[in-house]
């Protein structure tokens, strides 16, 4: 399966087929990105 880069969360597991999981990940993602920007590697 190819990666769908047009989705909000690019994936190769047909995430669109599982709307509940997709909504959960979309709710979780902003907090993760904030955390990553604070705690992730330095440039």
CORTAVEN-V787286 format. One record per residue. N is the residue number from 1. RES is the residue in one letter. SS is DSSP state (H for helix, E for strand, C for the rest). PHI is phi in degrees with one decimal (999 if undefined). OMEGA is omega in whole degrees, 0 to 359 (NA if undefined). Layout:
N:RES:SS:PHI:OMEGA ; N:RES:SS:PHI:OMEGA
//
This chain:
1:X:C:999:180 ; 2:X:C:-82.8:178 ; 3:X:C:-78.9:179 ; 4:X:E:-93.4:182 ; 5:X:C:-80.1:181 ; 6:X:C:-85.2:179 ; 7:X:C:-81.6:178 ; 8:X:C:-60.4:175 ; 9:X:C:-116.5:179 ; 10:X:C:-57.4:183 ; 11:X:E:-157.8:178 ; 12:X:C:-126.3:182 ; 13:X:C:-124.0:179 ; 14:X:C:54.8:182 ; 15:X:H:-57.1:180 ; 16:X:H:-61.7:178 ; 17:X:H:-75.9:180 ; 18:X:C:-121.0:186 ; 19:X:H:-63.2:180 ; 20:X:H:-63.0:178 ; 21:X:H:-65.8:180 ; 22:X:H:-61.4:179 ; 23:X:H:-63.4:179 ; 24:X:H:-62.9:180 ; 25:X:H:-66.8:179 ; 26:X:H:-66.9:177 ; 27:X:H:-74.1:183 ; 28:X:H:-79.1:188 ; 29:X:H:-58.1:182 ; 30:X:H:-59.3:178 ; 31:X:H:-64.5:178 ; 32:X:H:-64.0:180 ; 33:X:H:-63.7:176 ; 34:X:H:-62.0:179 ; 35:X:H:-60.4:182 ; 36:X:H:-61.5:179 ; 37:X:H:-64.3:178 ; 38:X:H:-81.6:190 ; 39:X:H:-106.8:184 ; 40:X:C:-68.0:183 ; 41:X:C:-64.1:176 ; 42:X:C:-77.9:178 ; 43:X:C:-89.8:NA
//
